[in-house]
Amino acid sequence: QVQLVESGGGLVQAGGSLRLSCVASGSTFSLISMGWYRQAPGKQRDLVADIRSGGSTNYADSVKGRFTISGDNAKNTVYLQMNNLKPEDTAVYYCKLVYFKSPINREAWGQGTQVTVSS
């Protein structure tokens, strides 16, 4: 069993910054990727950014140049630095882990952390 614990959400004014953290713990696994998704009220959950174990990253167009994802494989931790936040970034942010535990790839989700950006 793998658990994800997120932290760092909160309320910030437009133009401000927040840093989200997500730590994976539990049984032994091989990390494939970690990422952040977000879901605003009444909308689907969408990818914000992810990072593979080798370090390659992927971002949603709406956050490119403002958000930076980074990871620490040794600590099974992923971070999301969010700068120049906009009201449209308001959502619940979820951490997702994709990992290999024999005999298949698996995924785990965090409980979500609220990010609210006021105008």
Residue pairs with C-beta under 8 A, 6 or more apart in sequence:
1 26
1 27
2 24
2 25
2 26
2 27
2 29
2 97
2 99
2 101
2 106
2 108
3 24
3 25
3 26
3 108
4 22
4 23
4 24
4 95
4 96
4 97
4 108
4 109
4 110
4 111
5 22
5 23
5 25
5 110
5 111
6 20
6 21
6 22
6 93
6 94
6 95
6 110
6 111
6 112
6 113
7 20
7 21
7 22
7 113
8 18
8 19
8 20
8 21
8 113
9 18
9 20
9 93
9 113
9 114
9 115
10 18
10 114
10 115
10 116
11 116
11 117
11 118
12 18
12 85
12 115
12 116
12 117
12 118
13 117
13 118
14 85
14 86
14 87
14 117
14 118
14 119
15 84
15 85
16 85
16 117
17 81
17 82
17 83
17 84
17 85
18 82
18 85
18 115
19 79
19 80
19 81
19 82
20 36
20 79
20 80
20 82
20 93
20 95
20 113
20 115
21 77
21 78
21 79
22 34
22 36
22 77
22 78
22 79
22 95
22 97
22 110
23 75
23 76
23 77
24 31
24 34
24 76
24 77
24 97
24 99
24 108
25 76
27 101
28 101
29 99
29 100
29 101
29 106
30 99
30 100
30 101
31 53
31 73
31 76
31 97
31 98
31 99
32 52
32 53
32 98
32 99
32 100
32 105
33 50
33 51
33 52
33 53
33 97
33 98
34 50
34 51
34 71
34 76
34 78
34 95
34 96
34 97
34 98
35 47
35 48
35 49
35 50
35 51
35 58
35 69
35 78
35 95
35 96
35 98
36 47
36 48
36 49
36 50
36 69
36 78
36 80
36 93
36 94
36 95
36 96
37 45
37 46
37 47
37 48
37 93
37 94
37 96
38 45
38 46
38 48
38 89
38 91
38 92
38 93
38 94
38 115
39 45
39 46
39 91
39 92
39 94
39 112
40 90
40 91
40 92
43 91
45 94
46 60
47 58
47 60
48 59
48 60
48 63
48 67
48 80
48 93
49 57
49 58
49 59
49 60
49 63
49 67
49 69
49 80
50 57
50 58
50 69
50 96
51 57
51 58
51 69
51 70
51 71
51 78
53 73
55 71
57 69
59 67
59 69
62 88
63 82
63 89
66 82
66 83
66 84
66 85
67 80
67 81
67 82
67 83
68 80
68 81
68 83
69 78
69 79
69 80
69 81
70 78
70 79
70 81
71 77
71 78
71 79
72 78
76 97
78 95
80 93
82 89
82 115
85 115
85 117
86 117
87 117
87 118
87 119
88 117
89 115
89 117
90 115
90 116
90 117
91 115
92 112
92 113
92 114
92 115
93 112
93 113
93 114
93 115
94 109
94 110
94 111
94 112
94 113
95 109
95 110
96 107
96 108
96 109
96 110
97 107
97 108
97 109
98 105
98 106
98 107
99 105
99 106
99 107
99 108
100 106
